[in-house]
Amino acid sequence: MKISITDTGSGITKEFARAIGATIKGRFIYIPESKGGGYITGFSWGNDLRMMIRNYHLYEDIVIERTNELAEGQEDVVFLLSGIFPSPAQTEKQLSPEQAHVLICMHAVSSIIAMPSNTIFGSVTIAVSRQYLRSLFSKADHPIAENILQGKDNFVFETGISPEMIKTASEMLHQPIPESLENHYYKLKCEELLCYIFALLMQREAMPTSHMHINDIKAIYAIKLHLQSHLNQPPQVAALAQEAHMSEPKLRKLFKQTFGTGVFEYYQTTRMQEAAKLLKEKRMTVSEVGYQLGFTNLSHFTRVFEQYMGVKPKKYSAG
């Protein structure tokens, strides 16, 4: 199902709700049973700060194509914290969690939103004006922070979800205060999440950020998808660069700028996360997981797994 929506600066939640026939009760939008289950909710604090919580699943693929018509001079930065909530109550269908990560980009970059079927969406999206961000983080001394606060070009940064973010998001999901104080409570929680995101980004190597054309952003994310889809094959950077119509140095720089890690390191980290998932959730044996992920030497697989996860795979699966 494809939905086209124009965002004039107030978000797209209500337009999305109308398109899928959702029920609106107060600040909650409930997904109809015929389409899935769960809800969307959120708050808006003028043009400076908006927040949306998604906690639902869908039975069909939905793609939203958004046209942005923001007010002149309005420069919003979007922070999408995906996979940050625990799974909602299980239904009769097998549901997969979305990948946990934080995506940071200019509002204009996030024009296409894909929502695959039978996926649990547990996310917080924060849209914040640069002016408001500068009032909060003007003393953040790091090239990435400077680019987010002041940069003239498009950018995309992606980082992981920290335990502190998960704790804060969980508190947002099960807020303990009276309804009359909700507005202030959620604003504080949004600022808290933004603090944790900036703190993570500022742990990265302080390298100058390069301009990214929208085609560069698409190419880098195509490479990310390729790595995730070929975890049994070590990446060939030369071939990836040729496919992306980039030089190898440019690919390496933009990839590290976006994800905070090199191509092979990203591949290996994702590979070990998948190994952990197969061991724990699918109850596969160590040898089955190792061979499925392209290891011909199980001793090598054990060493790499322990390096990344801090424990041998056999002990991890038994835990």
Buried (B, 14 or more C-beta within 10 A) or exposed (E): EEBEBEBEBEBBBBBBBEBBEBEEEEBBBBBEEEBBBBBBBBBBBEBBBBBBBBBBBBBEEBEBEBEBEBEEEBBBBBBBBBBBBEEBEEBEEEBEBBEBBBBBBBBBBBEEBEBEBBBBBBBBBBBBBBEBBEEBBEEBEBBBBBBBBEBEEBBBBBBBBBEBBBEBBEEBBEEEEEEEEEEEBBBEBBBBBBBBBBEBBBEBEEEEBEEBEEEBBBBBBEBBEBBBEEBEEBBEBEEBBEBBEBEBEBBBBBBBBBBBBBBEBBBBBBBBBBBBEBBEEEEBEBEEBBBBBEBEEBEEBBEBBBEBBEBBBEEBBEE
